[in-house]
Amino acid sequence: MCSEPASEVEADGIEYRFETLDSEGDVILSVHDPPCDAKIELLACSRILTLASPVFSVMFSSNFQEGIRVRRGDRPVVNLEERDVQAMELLLRILHHQAGEIAMSIEPKVIAAMAIQSDKYHCNKALRPWIEHWCNENQKLSTPEDLGYMLLATYLFESSNLSNAIIRAAKQLKPNSVPAWREHEVLSVLPETLTGNVYAQTVKAISNR
């Protein structure tokens, strides 16, 4: 899932940007999406990352090179290979309290990408207020794909709105939409227990119309 184009192009054709999340940051996160040839480097604070994510907490501990180099004041570059550069940037901005630069309305596919990354780095607790906002029932969803994205996000974010998301999807989907998710680049990660539940409720909803 490729992000929007960056502002510069390197000699090897990779789109590139540098952003500052913390002017006194002690680590540079280099987020790269190889299929899209997109990369962004962000000057970040390892302490903030450590508090928000158990994964980063281990990475920046004294047992790993990244943590050792941070303690030496080297400002290391940490490479993160992600499927969506834009979504990872948004997640990192939220963790660094730069919410003022983030739109309140975000596309379902970007929310799903952030959910995948939050699940990977175990950031759900730090994102809780945003999760409840993103996963509310007022989000406008017009396609089966968008319904799938929001279902995935609600599931991975462990949102309290998961049951409502399943009911909403069942009311709007056609039965053949759910099996198609198995071949989707992103939605294929939905567990069969969840898609099976959605499919059963979709069939039931249609029979009751």
C-alpha positions in Angstrom: 0.0 0.0 0.0 2.0 3.0 -1.3 2.1 6.3 0.4 1.7 9.7 -1.2 4.8 11.0 -3.1 7.6 12.6 -1.1 9.1 15.9 -1.9 12.6 14.9 -3.1 14.1 12.2 -5.2 17.4 10.5 -4.5 19.9 9.6 -7.2 18.6 6.0 -7.2 15.1 7.1 -7.8 13.8 6.7 -4.3 11.4 9.4 -3.1 12.7 10.9 0.1 11.9 13.3 2.9 13.4 14.3 6.2 11.2 15.4 9.1 11.8 16.5 12.7 9.6 15.0 15.3 11.8 16.2 18.2 14.4 19.0 17.6 16.5 17.4 20.4 16.0 13.9 19.2 18.6 11.2 19.7 17.7 8.7 17.0 16.8 8.9 13.3 14.2 6.5 12.1 14.6 5.6 8.4 11.2 4.3 7.2 11.4 2.6 3.8 8.8 1.0 1.7 10.8 -0.9 -1.0 7.9 -1.7 -3.4 6.9 1.9 -3.6 10.5 3.3 -3.6 9.5 5.7 -0.8 11.6 6.6 2.2 11.3 9.1 5.0 13.8 9.8 7.8 12.5 11.2 11.1 14.5 12.7 13.9 12.8 11.2 17.0 13.1 10.7 20.7 14.1 7.3 21.9 12.6 7.9 25.3 9.2 8.7 23.8 9.4 5.6 21.7 10.4 3.5 24.7 7.5 4.6 26.7 5.0 4.0 23.9 6.2 0.7 22.6 7.6 -2.5 24.3 9.3 -3.3 21.0 11.2 0.0 20.9 11.8 -0.4 24.6 13.8 -3.6 23.9 15.4 -2.1 20.8 16.8 0.9 22.8 17.9 -1.1 25.8 21.5 -1.5 26.7 21.4 -5.0 25.3 21.2 -3.9 21.7 23.4 -1.8 19.5 20.7 0.8 18.9 20.5 1.4 22.7 24.2 1.4 23.2 24.7 4.0 20.4 21.9 6.2 21.8 23.6 6.2 25.2 26.9 7.2 23.5 25.2 10.1 21.9 25.8 8.8 18.4 22.2 9.5 17.1 22.0 6.2 15.2 19.9 5.6 12.1 17.5 2.8 12.7 16.0 1.2 9.5 12.3 0.3 9.6 10.9 -1.5 6.6 7.2 -0.8 6.5 4.4 -1.4 4.0 3.1 2.2 4.3 5.5 5.1 4.9 2.7 7.7 5.3 0.9 5.6 8.0 4.1 5.1 9.9 4.8 8.8 9.9 1.3 9.6 11.2 1.7 7.0 14.0 5.1 8.4 15.0 3.7 12.0 14.9 1.0 11.0 17.3 3.5 9.4 19.7 5.5 12.6 19.6 2.5 14.8 20.5 2.2 16.4 17.0 -1.6 15.8 16.8 -2.1 19.3 15.5 -0.6 18.4 12.2 -2.9 15.3 11.7 -6.3 15.5 10.0 -9.2 14.3 12.0 -10.6 12.4 9.1 -8.3 9.7 7.6 -8.9 7.2 4.8 -9.8 3.7 6.0 -6.9 2.2 4.2 -4.5 4.4 6.1 -6.2 3.7 9.4 -5.8 -0.1 8.6 -2.1 0.4 7.8 -1.6 2.2 11.1 -3.4 -0.6 12.9 -1.0 -3.1 11.4 2.0 -1.0 12.5 0.5 -0.4 16.0 0.0 -4.1 16.4 3.6 -4.8 15.2 5.1 -2.3 17.7 2.4 -2.8 20.5 1.4 0.8 20.6 -2.4 0.4 21.1 -2.3 1.7 24.7 -0.5 4.9 23.6 -3.0 5.4 20.7 -6.2 4.6 22.7 -7.9 8.1 22.3 -7.2 8.1 18.6 -8.4 4.5 18.2 -11.8 5.2 19.6 -12.1 8.3 17.3 -11.0 6.4 14.2 -13.2 3.3 14.9 -16.4 5.2 15.7 -19.6 4.4 13.7 -19.6 7.9 12.1 -16.8 7.0 9.6 -18.2 7.1 6.1 -17.6 3.8 4.3 -18.7 3.4 0.7 -17.0 0.3 -0.6 -16.6 -3.4 0.6 -12.9 -2.7 0.7 -13.3 0.3 3.1 -15.6 -1.8 5.3 -12.8 -4.5 5.4 -10.2 -1.9 6.2 -12.2 -0.6 9.1 -13.0 -4.1 10.3 -9.2 -4.9 10.3 -8.4 -1.7 12.1 -11.0 -2.2 14.7 -9.8 -5.8 15.3 -6.0 -5.0 15.4 -6.6 -1.9 17.6 -8.6 -4.1 20.0 -11.3 -1.5 19.9 -14.5 -1.8 22.0 -16.4 -1.1 18.8 -15.5 -4.5 17.1 -19.0 -6.0 17.6 -20.6 -2.9 16.1 -18.1 -3.0 13.2 -19.1 -6.6 12.4 -22.8 -5.7 12.5 -22.3 -2.7 10.3 -20.2 -4.6 7.7 -22.8 -7.4 7.6 -25.6 -4.9 6.9 -23.7 -3.3 3.9 -21.8 -6.2 2.4 -22.8 -8.9 -0.1 -21.9 -12.5 0.7 -19.3 -12.7 -2.1 -17.4 -9.6 -0.8 -16.1 -11.5 2.2 -14.4 -14.4 0.4 -12.7 -11.9 -1.9 -10.8 -10.5 1.1 -8.7 -13.7 1.2 -6.9 -12.6 -2.0 -6.5 -8.9 -0.9 -3.0 -7.6 -0.3 -4.0 -6.2 3.1 -7.3 -7.7 4.1 -6.0 -11.3 3.8 -4.6 -10.9 7.3 -8.1 -10.9 8.8 -8.5 -14.1 10.8 -11.0 -16.7 9.4 -12.9 -16.7 12.7 -13.7 -13.0 12.1 -14.5 -13.2 8.4 -16.6 -16.3 9.0 -18.6 -14.4 11.6 -19.1 -11.4 9.2 -20.1 -13.8 6.3 -22.7 -15.6 8.5 -24.2 -12.3 9.7 -24.2 -11.0 6.1 -26.2 -14.0 4.9 -28.5 -13.6 7.9 -29.0 -9.9 7.3 -29.9 -10.5 3.6 -32.4 -13.2 4.5 -34.1 -10.8 6.9 -34.6 -8.1 4.4 
